[in-house]
Amino acid sequence: MLPTRDMMTLLLLLLFFCEAQSRAASKPNFVLLMADDLGIGDPGCYGNKTLRTPNIDRLAREGVKLTQHLAASPLCTPSRAAFMTGRYPVRSGMASRSQVGVFLFSASSGGLPPSEITFAKLLKDQGYSTALIGKWHLGISCQARGDFCHHPTSHGFDYFHGLPVTNLRDCKPGEGSVFTRAFRLLVFLPLQLIAVALLTLAVLRWLGLFRVPRCVFLFLFLLAALILGLLLGFLHSFRPLNCFLMRNRDISQQPLSYDNLTQRLTADAARFLRRNAETPFLLVLSFLHVHTALFSSKDFAGKSQHGAYGDAAEEMDWSVGQILDVLDELKLANNTLVYFSSDQGAHVEEVTVKGEVQGGSNGIYKGGKANNWEGGIRVPGIVRWPGVIRAGLEIDEPTSNMDVFPTVAKLTGSPLPQDRVIDGRDLMPLLQGRTQRSEHEFLFHYCNFYLNAVRWHPPNSTSIWKAFFFTPKFSPEGANGCFPTHVCFCHGQYVTYHDPPLLYEISRDPQERNPLTPTSEPRFWEILEAMQEAVARHARTLQDVPNQLSLGNLIWKPWMQLCCSSSGLSCQCDREDQDGRQSP
């Protein structure tokens, strides 16, 4: 027999151990699924009758569907920064003051600042295993090749496998270029001017009206050759230097191959789940679909009713189903919060030179990617957690992709950072029916750095008001986007400023067709005054921070270029098998 004191000690230890085990077991897992450029009108559960999305629809049936879920920005980089941090991107310097609002080069120096706290950092501190598989698009390094200060592994992710920048048309041969407008301004226009100058000088010299030294002709020929050489060099090197896959901090495929790419990334995500089935985990599966360049495997190519876009969307849905199946297989579904969304609305200006529409559907909503009409920011939002969140619920309250951060923090017992403003709000009271109203009375819609619009859901009211300070100039006339520039820009000659602001009642006019006037809305000036006061309060919370998307941070810096060859002469390698395993 053990002495009484020893028995008491043993019992206390057993109780402590059981309590610790209980606490560990009660920590939910998180699977966050983020599509790229998927419109709210694309999934079947949001009304689409022709695209087949059975797995996304299953999530909606088994969870909560948010019908007024909003991206914090209508562009990839700032939207993803807000999603990761729960903060408007302007707070972290991830909002551009120029026309270019995202990172285009892997060797740029801008990115999500090391001082920012992501939900991955919070969970890693809570003992979670964390992984990001797919697209990042929030920078790589700060000052030197390999400092990796912006890399996912510096922002709380134990494991990264995917594309550090984004999936551009230029990454897939034959799919065209996003730089067409730049080529026109920086290459074709100068070459035309040089050709006109050469011809004019040659005629003047031939007529004897003006003696032109031969060195002038030589200089102009050399200048034209230099411009052409730079263009050819850019076209030859862009793909391998910017379109590559990484596994943690090593390049695994340069340039990336689209062959079974979705299958490879999905298989890797499934392996992560199986490796961590006994411990709390966070998986962010950030799809490359359905951003152009569009791609799909042979099992999906040509199978949809919507061309290459539909094929890619249906392949992404298949991937969602694979992840749900693994959770079921591991008996983890009841202890896992699954979230599905898109980083912004569908890119309506994505049309090929042959006229094939390669952008998705924003349903009834106006506009799309890169603008703050509802089509650009109202995105799919689905949350499933069996036994905790009631299945089949539909919520029409304003919510934001920034809300994931405080929701995750609250569920894991992680205190929110006290040294910064967190703009997101905990979703659980709304999802569980403990409240019928969103905690967002006001939401601010930024177009890059510029405050574009404000949304107001007054207390004790069903009305939701939206006021625009400026709107993009759609082109051509009558179009639903800015087709000559491929996306809408946020300032200068590309927008129309409104004084007084353009006011809509979104709750009654979600298509934003009928702007209100003092005649049609008796409280017109009262509503605008309340929104202007909210803007002023919001502005007082903003601080000057380094601009991560400045020209100096956006441009390509050769000394920061990652290359899988130590010599740097040939940045080509393939350390991936088709099933996603890393080759020895």
Protein Blocks (a to p, Z undefined) as FASTA:
>chain_A
ZZfklmmmmmmmmmmmmmmmmmmmmpccddddddehiafklpmklopakbccfklmmmmm
mmccdfbbccfbfcfklmmmmmmnopafklnopacfbfblbdfbfkbcbdcdfkbccfkl
mmmmnopacddehjeknojbfmbghklmmgmklnopabdcddfkbcdfklpghiapfklm
mmmmmmmmmmmmmmmmmmmmmmmmmnopaccdfklmmmmmmmmmmmmmmmmmmmmmmmmm
mmccdehjacfbdcddfehklmmmmmmmmmmmmmmmmbccddddddfbfcdcddddfklg
opamnljmlmmmmmmmmmmmmmmmmmmmnopmmmcccddddfbdcdfklccfkopafbdc
ehjagciehiabfklmmccdddddehkacghiacfbdcdfklmmmmmmmmnopacdfkbc
cfbdcfklmmnopacbdfblbacddehjbcfbdcdddehiabdcdddfbdcddddehiab
dfknopacfehjlbccddddddddfklmmnopaccdfklmmklmmmmmmmmmmmmmmmmm
pccdddfkbfklmpccfklpccfbfnlmaccddfbdfkopacZZ
